């Protein structure tokens, strides 16, 4: 009986392991949500912060500005 139905020891162990992994994922997602909520509060609470975030993250600019993006080149190594 203990080896042939879905309530056997091996199946229970797999379920407990899966539950543990899923609970860890929930904790990670909750911490990420809290981090994003604070970022949202900082951005939406102040127009300067929102403008700075848009400029840095999405390379946005005002109509009368020029935007220069500087990309550092990778130095070749001896093998290349």
N, CA, C and O atoms as a GROMACS GRO file, in nm:
protein
  320
    1UNK      N    1   0.081  -0.119   0.000
    1UNK     CA    2   0.000   0.000   0.000
    1UNK      C    3   0.086   0.126   0.000
    1UNK      O    4   0.053   0.224  -0.066
    2UNK      N    5   0.193   0.124   0.071
    2UNK     CA    6   0.273   0.246   0.084
    2UNK      C    7   0.358   0.274  -0.039
    2UNK      O    8   0.418   0.381  -0.048
    3UNK      N    9   0.367   0.182  -0.133
    3UNK     CA   10   0.449   0.204  -0.252
    3UNK      C   11   0.367   0.220  -0.380
    3UNK      O   12   0.422   0.258  -0.484
    4UNK      N   13   0.239   0.193  -0.376
    4UNK     CA   14   0.162   0.188  -0.499
    4UNK      C   15   0.062   0.303  -0.516
    4UNK      O   16   0.010   0.321  -0.626
    5UNK      N   17   0.034   0.379  -0.414
    5UNK     CA   18  -0.060   0.489  -0.431
    5UNK      C   19   0.014   0.623  -0.429
    5UNK      O   20   0.136   0.626  -0.417
    6UNK      N   21  -0.060   0.731  -0.442
    6UNK     CA   22   0.002   0.864  -0.446
    6UNK      C   23   0.042   0.917  -0.310
    6UNK      O   24   0.095   1.028  -0.302
    7UNK      N   25   0.019   0.846  -0.206
    7UNK     CA   26   0.056   0.889  -0.072
    7UNK      C   27   0.182   0.818  -0.023
    7UNK      O   28   0.203   0.808   0.098
    8UNK      N   29   0.264   0.770  -0.114
    8UNK     CA   30   0.384   0.699  -0.070
    8UNK      C   31   0.491   0.798  -0.023
    8UNK      O   32   0.478   0.920  -0.040
    9UNK      N   33   0.593   0.745   0.035
    9UNK     CA   34   0.698   0.827   0.097
    9UNK      C   35   0.774   0.908  -0.007
    9UNK      O   36   0.805   1.025   0.017
   10UNK      N   37   0.804   0.850  -0.118
   10UNK     CA   38   0.883   0.920  -0.221
   10UNK      C   39   0.805   1.038  -0.280
   10UNK      O   40   0.860   1.146  -0.301
   11UNK      N   41   0.679   1.016  -0.305
   11UNK     CA   42   0.596   1.124  -0.359
   11UNK      C   43   0.581   1.236  -0.257
   11UNK      O   44   0.585   1.354  -0.293
   12UNK      N   45   0.564   1.203  -0.130
   12UNK     CA   46   0.554   1.302  -0.023
   12UNK      C   47   0.684   1.383  -0.013
   12UNK      O   48   0.680   1.505   0.005
   13UNK      N   49   0.796   1.317  -0.024
   13UNK     CA   50   0.925   1.386  -0.016
   13UNK      C   51   0.940   1.484  -0.133
   13UNK      O   52   0.988   1.596  -0.115
   14UNK      N   53   0.900   1.443  -0.252
   14UNK     CA   54   0.907   1.532  -0.367
   14UNK      C   55   0.815   1.653  -0.349
   14UNK      O   56   0.853   1.765  -0.384
   15UNK      N   57   0.697   1.632  -0.296
   15UNK     CA   58   0.606   1.741  -0.271
   15UNK      C   59   0.661   1.840  -0.168
   15UNK      O   60   0.652   1.961  -0.187
   16UNK      N   61   0.718   1.788  -0.061
   16UNK     CA   62   0.777   1.875   0.040
   16UNK      C   63   0.893   1.956  -0.016
   16UNK      O   64   0.910   2.073   0.018
   17UNK      N   65   0.972   1.893  -0.100
   17UNK     CA   66   1.084   1.963  -0.164
   17UNK      C   67   1.033   2.073  -0.256
   17UNK      O   68   1.086   2.184  -0.256
   18UNK      N   69   0.931   2.043  -0.333
   18UNK     CA   70   0.873   2.142  -0.424
   18UNK      C   71   0.809   2.257  -0.348
   18UNK      O   72   0.820   2.372  -0.388
   19UNK      N   73   0.742   2.227  -0.238
   19UNK     CA   74   0.682   2.331  -0.156
   19UNK      C   75   0.789   2.423  -0.098
   19UNK      O   76   0.772   2.545  -0.094
   20UNK      N   77   0.899   2.366  -0.055
   20UNK     CA   78   1.009   2.446  -0.002
   20UNK      C   79   1.065   2.540  -0.107
   20UNK      O   80   1.092   2.657  -0.078
   21UNK      N   81   1.083   2.490  -0.227
   21UNK     CA   82   1.136   2.574  -0.337
   21UNK      C   83   1.038   2.686  -0.370
   21UNK      O   84   1.079   2.800  -0.390
   22UNK      N   85   0.910   2.654  -0.375
   22UNK     CA   86   0.809   2.755  -0.407
   22UNK      C   87   0.798   2.861  -0.298
   22UNK      O   88   0.777   2.979  -0.329
   23UNK      N   89   0.812   2.822  -0.173
   23UNK     CA   90   0.809   2.920  -0.064
   23UNK      C   91   0.930   3.013  -0.071
   23UNK      O   92   0.919   3.132  -0.041
   24UNK      N   93   1.045   2.960  -0.109
   24UNK     CA   94   1.163   3.045  -0.129
   24UNK      C   95   1.140   3.144  -0.242
   24UNK      O   96   1.179   3.261  -0.232
   25UNK      N   97   1.077   3.098  -0.350
   25UNK     CA   98   1.045   3.187  -0.461
   25UNK      C   99   0.948   3.298  -0.419
   25UNK      O  100   0.961   3.412  -0.463
   26UNK      N  101   0.853   3.264  -0.334
   26UNK     CA  102   0.759   3.364  -0.285
   26UNK      C  103   0.832   3.471  -0.206
   26UNK      O  104   0.804   3.590  -0.222
   27UNK      N  105   0.925   3.430  -0.120
   27UNK     CA  106   1.002   3.527  -0.042
   27UNK      C  107   1.084   3.618  -0.133
   27UNK      O  108   1.091   3.739  -0.109
   28UNK      N  109   1.147   3.562  -0.236
   28UNK     CA  110   1.226   3.642  -0.329
   28UNK      C  111   1.138   3.743  -0.403
   28UNK      O  112   1.174   3.859  -0.419
   29UNK      N  113   1.022   3.697  -0.448
   29UNK     CA  114   0.931   3.785  -0.521
   29UNK      C  115   0.875   3.895  -0.430
   29UNK      O  116   0.860   4.010  -0.473
   30UNK      N  117   0.845   3.862  -0.306
   30UNK     CA  118   0.795   3.963  -0.214
   30UNK      C  119   0.900   4.070  -0.186
   30UNK      O  120   0.866   4.188  -0.175
   31UNK      N  121   1.026   4.031  -0.173
   31UNK     CA  122   1.131   4.131  -0.151
   31UNK      C  123   1.149   4.217  -0.276
   31UNK      O  124   1.172   4.337  -0.264
   32UNK      N  125   1.140   4.158  -0.394
   32UNK     CA  126   1.150   4.235  -0.518
   32UNK      C  127   1.033   4.332  -0.531
   32UNK      O  128   1.052   4.445  -0.576
   33UNK      N  129   0.914   4.289  -0.494
   33UNK     CA  130   0.797   4.376  -0.498
   33UNK      C  131   0.816   4.494  -0.403
   33UNK      O  132   0.784   4.607  -0.439
   34UNK      N  133   0.866   4.469  -0.284
   34UNK     CA  134   0.889   4.578  -0.188
   34UNK      C  135   0.992   4.676  -0.243
   34UNK      O  136   0.975   4.798  -0.229
   35UNK      N  137   1.097   4.625  -0.305
   35UNK     CA  138   1.199   4.712  -0.365
   35UNK      C  139   1.139   4.797  -0.477
   35UNK      O  140   1.169   4.917  -0.486
   36UNK      N  141   1.057   4.738  -0.561
   36UNK     CA  142   0.994   4.812  -0.671
   36UNK      C  143   0.892   4.914  -0.620
   36UNK      O  144   0.876   5.020  -0.679
   37UNK      N  145   0.824   4.882  -0.512
   37UNK     CA  146   0.730   4.977  -0.453
   37UNK      C  147   0.802   5.101  -0.402
   37UNK      O  148   0.753   5.213  -0.420
   38UNK      N  149   0.918   5.083  -0.337
   38UNK     CA  150   0.992   5.200  -0.290
   38UNK      C  151   1.044   5.281  -0.407
   38UNK      O  152   1.043   5.404  -0.401
   39UNK      N  153   1.090   5.215  -0.514
   39UNK     CA  154   1.135   5.287  -0.633
   39UNK      C  155   1.019   5.364  -0.696
   39UNK      O  156   1.036   5.478  -0.738
   40UNK      N  157   0.903   5.303  -0.702
   40UNK     CA  158   0.784   5.370  -0.756
   40UNK      C  159   0.748   5.492  -0.673
   40UNK      O  160   0.716   5.597  -0.727
   41UNK      N  161   0.753   5.476  -0.541
   41UNK     CA  162   0.720   5.588  -0.453
   41UNK      C  163   0.820   5.702  -0.471
   41UNK      O  164   0.781   5.819  -0.471
   42UNK      N  165   0.949   5.669  -0.486
   42UNK     CA  166   1.051   5.772  -0.507
   42UNK      C  167   1.032   5.842  -0.640
   42UNK      O  168   1.048   5.964  -0.649
   43UNK      N  169   0.999   5.767  -0.744
   43UNK     CA  170   0.986   5.827  -0.877
   43UNK      C  171   0.859   5.911  -0.890
   43UNK      O  172   0.864   6.022  -0.943
   44UNK      N  173   0.748   5.860  -0.844
   44UNK     CA  174   0.622   5.931  -0.862
   44UNK      C  175   0.604   6.043  -0.760
   44UNK      O  176   0.518   6.130  -0.779
   45UNK      N  177   0.681   6.043  -0.655
   45UNK     CA  178   0.671   6.147  -0.554
   45UNK      C  179   0.745   6.274  -0.591
   45UNK      O  180   0.720   6.379  -0.532
   46UNK      N  181   0.837   6.266  -0.686
   46UNK     CA  182   0.921   6.381  -0.719
   46UNK      C  183   0.942   6.383  -0.870
   46UNK      O  184   0.990   6.286  -0.928
   47UNK      N  185   0.907   6.496  -0.934
   47UNK     CA  186   0.922   6.506  -1.079
   47UNK      C  187   1.068   6.506  -1.124
   47UNK      O  188   1.100   6.456  -1.232
   48UNK      N  189   1.156   6.561  -1.042
   48UNK     CA  190   1.298   6.561  -1.078
   48UNK      C  191   1.354   6.419  -1.084
   48UNK      O  192   1.430   6.385  -1.174
   49UNK      N  193   1.316   6.338  -0.988
   49UNK     CA  194   1.363   6.199  -0.988
   49UNK      C  195   1.309   6.123  -1.107
   49UNK      O  196   1.381   6.044  -1.168
   50UNK      N  197   1.183   6.147  -1.142
   50UNK     CA  198   1.122   6.081  -1.257
   50UNK      C  199   1.193   6.122  -1.386
   50UNK      O  200   1.219   6.038  -1.472
   51UNK      N  201   1.223   6.249  -1.399
   51UNK     CA  202   1.292   6.297  -1.518
   51UNK      C  203   1.434   6.240  -1.526
   51UNK      O  204   1.478   6.199  -1.634
   52UNK      N  205   1.505   6.236  -1.414
   52UNK     CA  206   1.640   6.180  -1.414
   52UNK      C  207   1.638   6.031  -1.448
   52UNK      O  208   1.725   5.984  -1.522
   53UNK      N  209   1.541   5.958  -1.396
   53UNK     CA  210   1.530   5.816  -1.425
   53UNK      C  211   1.503   5.793  -1.574
   53UNK      O  212   1.563   5.704  -1.635
   54UNK      N  213   1.415   5.873  -1.632
   54UNK     CA  214   1.384   5.859  -1.775
   54UNK      C  215   1.506   5.892  -1.859
   54UNK      O  216   1.531   5.826  -1.961
   55UNK      N  217   1.583   5.991  -1.819
   55UNK     CA  218   1.703   6.028  -1.894
   55UNK      C  219   1.808   5.916  -1.891
   55UNK      O  220   1.868   5.884  -1.993
   56UNK      N  221   1.828   5.859  -1.775
   56UNK     CA  222   1.931   5.756  -1.760
   56UNK      C  223   1.887   5.623  -1.818
   56UNK      O  224   1.961   5.561  -1.895
   57UNK      N  225   1.769   5.580  -1.783
   57UNK     CA  226   1.724   5.446  -1.821
   57UNK      C  227   1.684   5.438  -1.968
   57UNK      O  228   1.718   5.341  -2.035
   58UNK      N  229   1.613   5.537  -2.018
   58UNK     CA  230   1.556   5.529  -2.152
   58UNK      C  231   1.617   5.629  -2.249
   58UNK      O  232   1.569   5.644  -2.361
   59UNK      N  233   1.724   5.697  -2.207
   59UNK     CA  234   1.796   5.793  -2.290
   59UNK      C  235   1.702   5.899  -2.349
   59UNK      O  236   1.715   5.937  -2.466
   60UNK      N  237   1.610   5.947  -2.268
   60UNK     CA  238   1.518   6.051  -2.312
   60UNK      C  239   1.584   6.187  -2.297
   60UNK      O  240   1.675   6.205  -2.216
   61UNK      N  241   1.536   6.284  -2.375
   61UNK     CA  242   1.592   6.418  -2.370
   61UNK      C  243   1.482   6.519  -2.399
   61UNK      O  244   1.374   6.485  -2.447
   62UNK      N  245   1.514   6.645  -2.368
   62UNK     CA  246   1.422   6.753  -2.402
   62UNK      C  247   1.442   6.789  -2.548
   62UNK      O  248   1.543   6.752  -2.608
   63UNK      N  249   1.346   6.862  -2.605
   63UNK     CA  250   1.352   6.896  -2.748
   63UNK      C  251   1.471   6.984  -2.783
   63UNK      O  252   1.525   6.973  -2.893
   64UNK      N  253   1.514   7.070  -2.693
   64UNK     CA  254   1.623   7.161  -2.724
   64UNK      C  255   1.759   7.109  -2.680
   64UNK      O  256   1.855   7.186  -2.674
   65UNK      N  257   1.770   6.983  -2.649
   65UNK     CA  258   1.896   6.924  -2.602
   65UNK      C  259   1.952   6.827  -2.706
   65UNK      O  260   1.879   6.769  -2.785
   66UNK      N  261   2.083   6.813  -2.701
   66UNK     CA  262   2.151   6.709  -2.779
   66UNK      C  263   2.198   6.603  -2.682
   66UNK      O  264   2.242   6.633  -2.571
   67UNK      N  265   2.189   6.480  -2.725
   67UNK     CA  266   2.226   6.368  -2.638
   67UNK      C  267   2.343   6.295  -2.700
   67UNK      O  268   2.338   6.254  -2.816
   68UNK      N  269   2.447   6.279  -2.623
   68UNK     CA  270   2.565   6.205  -2.667
   68UNK      C  271   2.580   6.081  -2.580
   68UNK      O  272   2.585   6.091  -2.457
   69UNK      N  273   2.586   5.966  -2.642
   69UNK     CA  274   2.603   5.841  -2.571
   69UNK      C  275   2.747   5.796  -2.592
   69UNK      O  276   2.790   5.775  -2.705
   70UNK      N  277   2.819   5.781  -2.483
   70UNK     CA  278   2.960   5.741  -2.490
   70UNK      C  279   2.968   5.593  -2.455
   70UNK      O  280   2.926   5.550  -2.347
   71UNK      N  281   3.021   5.516  -2.547
   71UNK     CA  282   3.035   5.372  -2.528
   71UNK      C  283   3.184   5.341  -2.521
   71UNK      O  284   3.261   5.375  -2.610
   72UNK      N  285   3.223   5.276  -2.413
   72UNK     CA  286   3.363   5.238  -2.399
   72UNK      C  287   3.391   5.116  -2.485
   72UNK      O  288   3.317   5.018  -2.482
   73UNK      N  289   3.499   5.123  -2.559
   73UNK     CA  290   3.536   5.009  -2.642
   73UNK      C  291   3.613   4.908  -2.560
   73UNK      O  292   3.686   4.942  -2.467
   74UNK      N  293   3.595   4.785  -2.594
   74UNK     CA  294   3.664   4.678  -2.525
   74UNK      C  295   3.807   4.670  -2.578
   74UNK      O  296   3.829   4.665  -2.700
   75UNK      N  297   3.902   4.670  -2.488
   75UNK     CA  298   4.042   4.661  -2.529
   75UNK      C  299   4.074   4.517  -2.571
   75UNK      O  300   4.036   4.423  -2.502
   76UNK      N  301   4.143   4.501  -2.683
   76UNK     CA  302   4.177   4.365  -2.726
   76UNK      C  303   4.279   4.302  -2.631
   76UNK      O  304   4.368   4.368  -2.578
   77UNK      N  305   4.262   4.175  -2.613
   77UNK     CA  306   4.357   4.101  -2.529
   77UNK      C  307   4.465   4.040  -2.617
   77UNK      O  308   4.460   4.054  -2.739
   78UNK      N  309   4.560   3.975  -2.558
   78UNK     CA  310   4.670   3.916  -2.631
   78UNK      C  311   4.623   3.803  -2.723
   78UNK      O  312   4.684   3.779  -2.828
   79UNK      N  313   4.516   3.734  -2.686
   79UNK     CA  314   4.467   3.623  -2.764
   79UNK      C  315   4.392   3.668  -2.890
   79UNK      O  316   4.377   3.589  -2.983
   80UNK      N  317   4.347   3.792  -2.893
   80UNK     CA  318   4.267   3.836  -3.008
   80UNK      C  319   4.351   3.890  -3.117
   80UNK      O  320   4.299   3.931  -3.220
   0.00000   0.00000   0.00000
